[in-house]
Amino acid sequence: MKRYVLNTLPNDSGDHEVHVSSCYELPSYTYQKDLGYHFSCSDAIKAARTTHSSANGCYHCNRVCHTAEVEVE
């Protein structure tokens, strides 16, 4: 399991990126929301979308979940 972090500041596309806590593209601490530990990036995005509907995976550390078309049940 990995620990995930949500960027509460949207990017240029309006997405709030979900990062693995070890990602080199993490936002400054001020804009981090801890999502806790999850088995997959899709689970982390599901958790993030409870408060930020435009959550999307980081291109660098969550490429599998990067596109907005990711289906999260």
Residue pairs with C-beta under 8 A, 6 or more apart in sequence:
1 37
1 38
1 39
2 20
2 21
2 37
2 38
3 20
3 21
3 34
3 35
3 36
3 37
4 18
4 19
4 20
4 21
4 35
4 36
4 37
4 38
4 41
4 44
4 47
4 48
5 18
5 19
5 20
5 21
5 23
5 26
5 27
5 32
5 33
5 34
5 35
6 16
6 17
6 18
6 19
6 32
6 33
6 34
6 35
6 48
6 52
6 55
7 16
7 17
7 18
7 19
7 26
7 27
7 31
7 32
7 33
8 16
8 27
8 31
8 32
8 33
8 52
9 16
9 27
9 31
10 16
10 54
11 17
13 56
14 54
15 54
15 55
15 56
15 68
16 48
16 52
16 54
16 55
16 56
17 25
17 27
17 55
17 56
17 57
17 58
18 35
18 41
18 44
18 45
18 48
18 55
18 56
18 57
18 58
18 62
18 65
19 25
19 26
19 27
19 58
19 61
19 62
20 41
20 58
20 61
20 62
22 61
23 58
23 60
23 61
24 60
25 58
25 60
25 61
26 32
33 48
33 51
35 44
35 47
35 48
36 47
38 44
38 47
41 57
41 62
41 64
41 65
42 65
42 70
42 72
44 62
44 65
45 55
45 56
45 57
45 65
45 70
45 72
46 72
46 73
48 55
49 55
49 72
54 68
56 65
56 66
56 67
56 68
56 70
57 63
57 64
57 65
57 66
57 67
57 70
58 66
59 66
